[in-house]
Amino acid sequence: MIDKKIFEKFNLLPFSPSRLNSFKNFPCGFVLRYIYEYDFPANEKMIRGSSIEHGIHYYLSNQQEEAELVDGINQTLYDEAKRTMFNYYDDGTKFVLDQDKAEKERSMLEPSFNIALNCLLDDNITFKGSEFVTSQMEVTTEVLGVPFRGYVDFVFESEQLVTVIDLKSKSRLQKNRSDILQQAIYKKALREKYKDKAVDVSMLIVTPKKYEIVDILNTEKEMKEIEMSLISLANMMKICKTKDNVASLITPNLDDWYWSDKDKVLAREEIWGI
């Protein structure tokens, strides 16, 4: 077990899967975002993913059993959901400096949305008899005594089964280890939440042309990896009394793509002087 006070002194609780993955994958980014609390704006890719989720939530939340369907789709509702998605994206990228990048990501919205929506309406994926319950549902758990909180994308439920599908919108099909570790924590939290039902957790990875379903099955190795990362971070935090102490343990790699954002470069110069 880990003493929570180690993380509380830097206001790091409750933890989230993304917070732990940030430390594991790019410690400098973790220091900027979670120790010094720089609030960088979302980039075009992040806004694109959120926009697709927003549009799908609109469609699933407003389905009506008596509605007329064409090829399984309520066309009126589909058009409204798509419009909601584009409005969300346009509002989010209104002040983005690189409009060429913003337009490129915008062109990926509709084809990715179509693939994701058709998958989530497919009984073979969400399991026949399950009904859509909610999206962005909060889940909580503990790992080595450290509280975690996260939000799962789409939840379907039947009398005996809870199906959770986390949507990952990408430019190409790829399974990141960080995504799998995130789902392992979610699966632990969901099993604790739904003690009387079976829980099925999957990732739906979509691109404008393809999709892949990744089932999260045995998570023993993933949970061990998560615990190791958490212990490493705790050992680091234990010897630090100030934010500057934490930063002094990490040296930025100036060749990393992370520094292509000038706001992050300015933050780096403020903290590390380079």
PyMOL commands that set and color helices and strands:
alter all, ss='L'
color gray80, all
select helices_A, chain A and resi 5-8+17-25+27-35+44-61+75-92+99-106+109-120+123-126+177-193+220-238+243-248+257-260+262-272
alter helices_A, ss='H'
color red, helices_A
select strands_A, chain A and resi 131-143+146-157+161-169+198-206+211-216
alter strands_A, ss='S'
color yellow, strands_A
deselect
rebuild
show_as cartoon
